[in-house]
Amino acid sequence: MSNAFALLGLPRAAALDADALQQAWLAASRAAHPDQPGGDAARAAEINAAYETLQAPEKRLKHLLELHEVPWRAVPIDDAMMSLFSRLGSALQNVTTFLKRRESAASALAKALLAPEEMRLREQLEEIAATLEDQRAALLASLPALDTRLADGDATAPGDLQILQARLAYLGKWQAQMREALLSLM
């Protein structure tokens, strides 16, 4: 993909204002829409792809890494993230076990007896989901400072950008798993 920031007329930044991004996308897509005079379907598709890339923080940071030509490397999970992953894994495993038991419950009474456990699992999942959201919000709040460091030429900033992108990607995946588990309990 080409430079999504340039395509939408936005500065290269880890932190983007959602309204500014949407306004830039609307203006660019209006101009490139195939129904408009001089419109181009291929350009419109490229503009939509740029918007999708910049809208999600994980994808935006990955795109910034590509633009900064940061070589790929494995990013180890720190102890706090590993602890959170362990809690999540255990909770998801408990949900899977519970769902099997609930499915095999033959009578209404057997299913009713599972209700307290289901409530406990829901509460546990919601607690972990809140922790995931707090972690994500904290990472997103650190983006402006990272932009400043990148603009100032801080040599360690691209590495920190890579770590931040990996953590956001993990959290995004874990949040999706949490939503799926909560829905399965309905």
C-alpha positions in Angstrom: 0.0 0.0 0.0 1.1 3.5 -0.6 1.4 6.1 2.1 -2.1 6.2 3.6 -1.4 9.4 5.5 -0.4 11.2 2.3 -3.3 9.7 0.4 -5.7 11.3 2.9 -3.7 14.5 3.3 -2.9 13.8 7.0 0.4 14.0 8.9 2.3 10.8 9.7 1.2 10.3 13.3 0.5 7.5 15.7 -2.2 9.5 17.3 -4.9 10.8 14.9 -8.1 12.7 15.7 -11.0 10.4 14.6 -13.0 13.4 13.4 -10.1 14.8 11.3 -9.5 11.3 9.8 -13.2 10.9 8.9 -13.4 14.4 7.4 -10.2 13.7 5.3 -11.6 10.4 4.1 -15.0 11.9 3.2 -13.4 14.7 1.2 -11.0 12.4 -0.6 -13.6 9.7 -1.3 -16.1 12.3 -2.6 -13.5 13.5 -5.1 -12.5 10.0 -6.2 -16.0 8.5 -6.3 -16.6 6.8 -9.7 -20.0 8.6 -10.0 -18.3 12.0 -9.8 -16.8 13.7 -12.9 -13.2 12.6 -13.1 -13.8 9.9 -10.4 -11.8 6.7 -10.5 -12.9 3.4 -8.9 -9.4 2.2 -8.3 -8.5 5.5 -6.5 -11.7 5.3 -4.5 -10.8 1.8 -3.4 -7.3 2.9 -2.5 -8.7 5.8 -0.4 -11.1 3.4 1.4 -8.2 1.0 2.1 -6.2 4.0 3.5 -9.1 4.9 5.8 -9.4 1.4 7.1 -5.7 1.3 7.8 -5.6 4.5 9.7 -8.9 4.0 11.5 -7.6 1.1 13.6 -4.7 2.0 15.9 -3.0 -1.4 15.5 -3.1 -1.1 11.7 -2.0 2.5 11.8 1.0 1.7 13.9 1.9 -1.2 11.7 1.7 1.2 8.7 3.9 3.7 10.4 6.4 0.9 11.1 6.4 0.1 7.4 6.8 3.8 6.4 9.7 4.2 8.9 11.2 1.0 7.5 11.5 -0.6 10.9 12.7 -4.2 10.4 10.3 -6.8 11.8 11.3 -8.5 15.0 9.5 -10.6 17.6 8.3 -8.5 20.5 8.4 -10.4 23.8 5.4 -10.0 26.1 6.3 -8.3 29.3 5.3 -9.8 32.7 2.2 -7.7 33.1 0.8 -8.7 29.7 1.8 -12.3 30.3 -0.2 -12.3 33.6 -3.2 -10.8 31.8 -2.9 -13.4 29.1 -2.8 -16.2 31.7 -5.9 -14.8 33.4 -7.6 -14.6 30.0 -6.6 -18.1 29.0 -7.8 -19.6 32.2 -11.2 -17.8 32.0 -11.7 -18.9 28.4 -10.9 -22.4 29.3 -13.4 -22.3 32.1 -16.1 -21.0 29.7 -15.4 -23.8 27.2 -15.8 -26.4 30.0 -18.9 -24.7 31.3 -20.5 -24.6 27.8 -19.9 -28.3 27.4 -21.6 -29.0 30.7 -24.5 -26.7 29.9 -25.0 -28.4 26.6 -25.1 -31.8 28.2 -27.6 -30.7 30.9 -30.8 -32.6 30.0 -33.4 -31.0 32.3 -34.5 -27.5 33.1 -33.4 -28.1 36.7 -29.9 -29.2 35.7 -29.6 -26.0 33.6 -30.9 -23.9 36.4 -28.3 -25.3 38.8 -25.6 -24.0 36.4 -26.9 -20.4 36.6 -24.7 -19.3 39.6 -21.6 -20.6 37.8 -22.6 -18.9 34.6 -23.0 -15.6 36.5 -19.6 -16.0 38.1 -18.0 -16.7 34.7 -19.7 -13.6 33.2 -18.4 -11.4 36.1 -14.9 -12.8 35.6 -15.0 -12.2 31.9 -16.4 -8.6 32.4 -13.6 -7.9 34.9 -10.9 -9.1 32.5 -12.6 -7.1 29.7 -12.5 -4.0 31.7 -8.8 -4.6 32.4 -8.1 -5.1 28.7 -10.0 -1.8 27.9 -8.0 0.1 30.6 -4.7 -1.3 29.2 -5.8 -0.3 25.6 -6.8 3.2 26.7 -3.4 3.7 28.5 -1.5 2.6 25.4 -3.6 4.9 23.1 -3.0 7.8 25.5 0.7 7.3 25.1 0.5 7.8 21.3 0.9 11.6 21.3 4.2 11.4 23.3 5.4 8.8 20.9 4.6 11.1 18.0 6.7 13.8 19.6 9.6 11.4 20.1 9.4 10.3 16.4 9.3 14.0 15.2 12.3 14.8 17.4 14.3 12.0 15.9 14.6 9.9 19.0 16.5 6.8 17.9 14.6 4.5 20.3 11.1 5.7 19.2 10.7 3.3 16.3 11.5 0.3 18.6 8.9 1.6 21.1 6.4 2.1 18.2 6.9 -1.6 17.4 6.4 -2.7 21.0 3.3 -0.5 21.3 1.9 -1.9 18.0 2.4 -5.5 19.2 0.7 -4.8 22.6 -2.3 -3.1 20.9 -2.6 -6.1 18.5 -2.5 -8.5 21.4 -5.1 -6.5 23.3 -7.3 -6.3 20.3 -7.2 -10.0 19.7 -7.9 -10.7 23.4 -10.8 -8.3 23.4 -12.4 -10.1 20.5 -12.0 -13.4 22.3 -13.6 -11.9 25.4 -16.6 -10.6 23.4 -17.0 -14.0 21.7 -16.9 -15.8 25.1 -19.5 -13.4 26.6 -21.8 -13.9 23.6 -21.4 -17.7 24.0 -22.7 -17.5 27.5 -26.0 -15.8 26.4 
